[in-house]
Amino acid sequence: FKIWNFYAEDEYGTFITQGTAPISPNQIQRKVKKELVDAKDKAVAEKEKLQSDIHEMEERRVELISQLDLLNQEKQNMLSRMSDLNDQNQEMQTALNSVHYALGRTKVLAEKGIIKGGFLRTTKLQKVDPALFARSLDLRSDPVITVNASELQLARISDITIYPAYFKAGTDFKVEFDVTSQNATITFLDAKKFMSEKIAIAVQ
């Protein structure tokens, strides 16, 4: 800008012309003020956007935590189901590899209808309630059943018969008595033949 000075008739005066400057001081002030206002508005907008982003991220975090909790719950449920299935599988394997039997005195087994015979009739195993064959032995381990006379209210054990009769003593199983005949052991020689079978062990 150019500053002009003059003196005339005892008076001094001055004025400014633009000269070669592209803008005036007022324009500069307005521009600076506008830049400050724009910067403030931009900062406010950025702050609001940041607050919005933080709120959105917080909601997303809560959602992810909820999903993670659901995934953990599903994982626990899956592990529980796998454990149940494994237990069921073990039970099925045990049942398939076990012999289920009813053990008792011959007279008692007959009274329960587990075995049936008569005059001139061969004693046979009857089709009865599976609940009567509540005892079982996993034949994958030691395939031996021990019989005690006192548990059956017997003075001594004189004989043991296994039904159905197609299981043959000496081939499929063997029976051994101790010297006092108070105890006897039944050893399953052909264990696979007895797996999943129901038998009656009649003691006399």
C-alpha positions in Angstrom: 0.0 0.0 0.0 1.0 3.6 -0.5 0.6 6.1 2.3 0.1 9.7 1.1 0.8 12.7 3.2 0.0 16.3 2.5 0.1 19.7 4.1 -2.0 22.6 3.0 -3.2 25.7 4.6 -1.9 24.8 8.0 -3.6 21.4 7.8 -1.9 18.0 7.7 -3.6 15.0 6.1 -2.8 11.5 5.0 -4.5 8.7 3.0 -3.7 5.2 1.8 -4.1 3.8 -1.7 -3.8 0.2 -2.6 -0.8 0.5 -4.6 0.7 -2.9 -5.6 -0.7 -4.9 -2.7 -3.2 -7.7 -3.8 -5.6 -7.2 -0.9 -6.4 -4.7 1.9 -5.7 -5.1 5.6 -9.4 -5.5 6.2 -9.5 -8.3 3.8 -6.5 -9.9 5.5 -8.3 -9.6 8.9 -11.5 -11.1 7.5 -9.5 -13.9 5.8 -7.6 -14.7 9.1 -10.9 -14.6 11.0 -12.6 -16.9 8.5 -9.6 -19.3 8.7 -9.9 -19.3 12.5 -13.7 -19.9 12.3 -13.2 -22.6 9.7 -10.5 -24.2 11.8 -12.7 -24.1 14.9 -15.7 -25.6 12.9 -13.4 -28.3 11.5 -12.0 -29.1 15.0 -15.6 -29.3 16.3 -16.6 -31.5 13.4 -13.6 -33.8 13.9 -14.3 -34.0 17.6 -17.9 -34.9 17.0 -16.8 -37.5 14.4 -14.3 -38.9 16.9 -16.9 -39.1 19.6 -19.2 -40.9 17.1 -16.4 -43.3 16.1 -15.6 -43.9 19.8 -19.3 -44.6 20.5 -19.5 -46.9 17.4 -16.3 -48.7 18.5 -17.7 -49.1 22.0 -20.9 -50.6 20.6 -18.8 -52.9 18.4 -16.7 -53.9 21.3 -19.8 -54.8 23.3 -21.1 -56.8 20.4 -17.8 -58.6 19.9 -17.7 -59.4 23.7 -21.3 -60.7 23.4 -20.4 -62.8 20.4 -17.3 -64.1 22.2 -19.4 -65.1 25.2 -21.8 -66.9 22.8 -18.9 -68.7 21.1 -17.5 -69.7 24.5 -20.9 -71.0 25.6 -21.3 -72.9 22.3 -17.8 -74.3 22.8 -18.7 -75.4 26.3 -21.9 -76.9 25.1 -20.0 -78.7 22.3 -17.4 -80.1 24.7 -20.2 -81.2 27.0 -22.0 -82.9 24.1 -18.7 -84.5 23.0 -18.2 -85.8 26.6 -21.8 -87.1 26.7 -21.3 -88.8 23.3 -18.0 -90.3 24.5 -19.6 -91.6 27.6 -22.5 -93.1 25.6 -19.9 -94.6 23.2 -18.0 -96.1 26.1 -21.3 -97.5 27.6 -22.2 -99.0 24.2 -18.8 -100.5 23.8 -19.0 -102.0 27.3 -22.5 -103.3 26.6 -21.4 -104.9 23.3 -18.4 -106.5 24.9 -20.1 -107.7 28.0 -22.1 -110.8 29.0 -25.3 -110.1 30.9 -26.3 -112.7 33.4 -28.7 -113.8 36.1 -27.0 -115.7 38.9 -28.9 -117.7 41.5 -29.9 -121.1 42.7 -31.6 -123.2 40.1 -34.9 -123.2 42.0 -34.9 -119.5 42.4 -34.2 -118.9 38.7 -37.0 -121.3 37.8 -39.4 -119.4 40.1 -38.5 -116.2 38.4 -39.3 -117.7 35.1 -35.7 -117.2 33.8 -35.3 -120.9 33.2 -37.9 -123.5 32.6 -37.9 -127.3 32.4 -39.9 -130.3 33.7 -40.4 -134.0 33.6 -38.9 -135.3 30.4 -38.3 -131.7 29.2 -34.9 -130.1 28.8 -34.4 -127.0 30.9 -34.1 -123.9 28.8 -33.5 -120.2 29.1 -36.8 -118.3 28.7 -37.3 -114.9 27.0 -37.7 -112.7 30.0 -37.3 -109.1 31.0 -33.7 -107.9 30.3 -33.9 -106.2 33.8 -33.5 -109.7 35.3 -30.0 -109.9 33.7 -28.8 -106.8 35.6 -25.3 -108.2 36.3 -22.7 -107.9 33.6 -19.1 -108.6 33.0 -16.9 -106.8 30.5 -15.1 -109.7 28.7 -12.4 -107.5 27.4 -10.8 -107.6 30.8 -10.5 -110.7 33.0 -13.3 -113.0 31.8 -14.0 -114.6 35.1 -17.1 -114.7 37.4 -16.7 -115.8 41.0 -19.6 -117.6 42.8 -19.8 -117.8 46.6 -22.0 -120.4 48.3 -22.8 -118.3 51.3 -24.1 -115.4 49.2 -26.7 -117.8 47.7 -27.6 -119.3 51.1 -26.0 -122.6 50.2 -23.8 -124.9 52.4 -21.7 -125.8 49.5 -21.7 -125.6 45.7 -22.3 -129.0 44.1 -22.8 -128.0 40.5 -23.1 -125.0 38.1 -25.0 -125.0 34.9 -25.1 -122.2 32.2 -28.1 -121.6 30.0 -28.6 -121.5 27.1 -27.3 -125.1 26.9 -25.6 -124.6 23.6 -22.7 -123.0 25.5 -20.5 -126.0 26.2 -18.4 -126.6 29.3 -14.8 -127.3 28.5 -15.1 -125.6 25.1 -16.8 -122.2 25.7 -16.3 -122.0 29.4 -15.0 -123.9 32.4 -16.0 -124.2 36.0 -13.5 -124.7 38.8 -14.3 -125.3 42.5 -12.0 -124.8 45.5 -11.3 -127.6 47.9 -14.1 -126.7 50.2 -16.7 -126.2 47.4 -17.5 -122.9 49.0 -16.3 -120.9 46.0 -16.3 -121.5 42.3 -15.0 -119.6 39.3 -16.5 -119.5 35.8 -13.9 -118.7 33.2 -15.1 -117.8 29.7 -12.8 -119.6 27.3 -14.4 -118.2 24.1 -15.1 -114.7 25.3 -16.3 -113.4 21.9 -19.0 -116.0 21.9 -20.5 -114.6 25.1 -20.3 -110.9 24.1 -23.8 -109.2 24.1 -25.4 -112.4 25.3 -27.8 -113.0 28.1 -27.1 -116.1 30.2 -28.4 -117.7 33.3 -26.0 -119.2 35.8 -27.8 -121.9 37.8 -26.1 -123.0 41.0 -26.9 -126.1 43.0 
